[in-house]
């Protein structure tokens, strides 16, 4: 993972942790597509969020996906920014 990817993942995760309590009532069980520490959109499946991230950010592939659950969960590959290069 490049430094840029790592920075994107860390920024997204930090922002996600802060706003998680406000997301739970309306979005529990969904998946948040994130870029630049901002939620871009919510999805019902991790696959849908990942595919949308690939399509929206195909130039640099920098995004991450987080599941909205009580405690933040590392989704492995899906919680990390993915580069298309």
C-alpha positions as CSV (number, residue, x, y, z in Angstrom):
1,X,0.0,0.0,0.0
2,X,1.4,3.4,-1.0
3,X,1.8,6.2,1.4
4,X,-1.1,8.0,-0.3
5,X,-3.3,5.0,0.1
6,X,-2.4,4.6,3.7
7,X,-3.1,8.3,4.4
8,X,-6.5,8.0,2.7
9,X,-7.5,4.9,4.7
10,X,-6.3,6.5,8.0
11,X,-8.2,9.8,7.3
12,X,-11.4,7.9,6.3
13,X,-11.3,5.6,9.3
14,X,-10.6,8.4,11.8
15,X,-13.5,10.5,10.4
16,X,-15.7,7.4,10.4
17,X,-15.0,6.6,14.0
18,X,-16.1,10.2,15.0
19,X,-19.4,10.1,13.2
20,X,-20.3,6.5,13.7
21,X,-22.7,7.1,16.6
22,X,-24.8,9.5,14.5
23,X,-24.9,7.0,11.6
24,X,-26.1,4.0,13.6
25,X,-29.8,5.0,14.0
26,X,-30.5,5.4,10.3
27,X,-27.7,3.4,8.5
28,X,-26.9,0.4,10.8
29,X,-25.8,-2.6,8.7
30,X,-25.1,-0.5,5.6
31,X,-21.7,0.1,4.1
32,X,-20.3,3.6,3.7
33,X,-18.1,4.5,0.7
34,X,-15.6,7.1,1.8
35,X,-13.1,9.4,0.2
36,X,-11.2,12.3,1.7
37,X,-12.7,11.7,5.2
38,X,-16.2,12.2,3.8
39,X,-19.0,9.6,3.2
40,X,-19.8,9.7,-0.4
41,X,-22.8,7.3,-0.3
42,X,-24.4,4.4,1.6
43,X,-24.9,0.9,0.2
44,X,-26.6,-2.3,1.2
45,X,-23.7,-4.6,0.4
46,X,-19.9,-4.2,0.5
47,X,-19.7,-5.3,-3.1
48,X,-22.0,-2.5,-4.2
49,X,-19.9,0.0,-2.3
50,X,-16.7,-1.3,-3.7
51,X,-17.9,-1.4,-7.3
52,X,-19.2,2.2,-6.9
53,X,-15.8,3.3,-5.5
54,X,-14.0,1.7,-8.4
55,X,-16.3,3.5,-10.9
56,X,-16.3,6.9,-9.2
57,X,-12.6,7.0,-8.4
58,X,-11.1,5.0,-11.3
59,X,-8.4,7.6,-12.0
60,X,-6.6,7.1,-8.7
61,X,-8.7,4.3,-7.0
62,X,-8.4,6.0,-3.6
63,X,-11.4,5.2,-1.4
64,X,-12.4,3.0,1.4
65,X,-15.5,1.1,2.6
66,X,-16.7,0.8,6.2
67,X,-19.5,-1.2,7.6
68,X,-21.8,0.7,9.9
69,X,-22.0,-1.4,13.1
70,X,-21.7,-0.7,16.8
71,X,-17.9,-0.9,16.8
72,X,-15.8,-0.1,13.7
73,X,-14.6,-3.2,12.0
74,X,-11.6,-3.7,9.8
75,X,-13.0,-5.2,6.6
76,X,-9.5,-6.3,5.5
77,X,-9.1,-5.6,1.8
78,X,-12.4,-3.6,1.6
79,X,-11.5,-1.1,4.3
80,X,-8.4,-0.1,2.6
81,X,-7.9,2.4,-0.3
82,X,-7.5,0.5,-3.5
83,X,-5.2,1.7,-6.2
84,X,-5.9,0.8,-9.8
85,X,-2.3,1.2,-10.8
